[in-house]
Amino acid sequence: MALPPGRELRVKSHLDRYKQMAEILYRNGLGYLVAASGLEARIPFRRKAQPGDRPDHASSPEYLRRALEELGPTFVKLGQLLSTRQDLLPPRYQQELAKLQDNAEQVPWEQILPVLQGALGEQVLERFSSFDTTPSPAPPSGRCTGQGYRATTTSW
């Protein structure tokens, strides 16, 4: 039974993301999570953890933080939440994940503009009388999941 054309693309997109997630976990020395999560059985991806998967001598908590950062904003937010849960993680993991609270990297304007254009249309900058392409300072709680810009609309 064939999938409808749009559904087929979504399934491929999901499989690509799962493969990407598995690769990130392996690269950060967390390949055992791929098997534990069931990803190994659901994607056409077979790889065993290799001794060289941990290229440096970082601690396990640091590998987890790095993986969450690489996986994206939703996972960073999860790490932020976990950093506050003494009942779920040992102190060394909490301390490492607390770095996600205020050390998130900014996304360059060159990557932001296409997203805005996709959401608001190609002429996005024409909708504003002014638009500062330098990110505004954000409070610590918003640094990983949001990056703000100052702009003035042409009309309301």
CORNOR-V769265 format. One record per run of one state. SS is the DSSP state (hx for helix, st for strand, lp for the rest). FROM is the first residue (numbers start at 1). TO is the last residue. If there is no record, write none. Layout:
ss = [SS;SS]
from = [FROM;FROM]
to = [TO;TO]
This chain:
ss = [lp;hx;lp;hx;lp;hx;lp;hx;lp;hx;lp;hx;lp;hx;lp;hx;lp;hx;st;lp;hx;lp;st;lp]
from = [1;5;28;32;38;39;43;51;54;60;72;73;84;91;102;109;121;124;128;132;140;143;151;154]
to = [4;27;31;37;38;42;50;53;59;71;72;83;90;101;108;120;123;127;131;139;142;150;153;156]
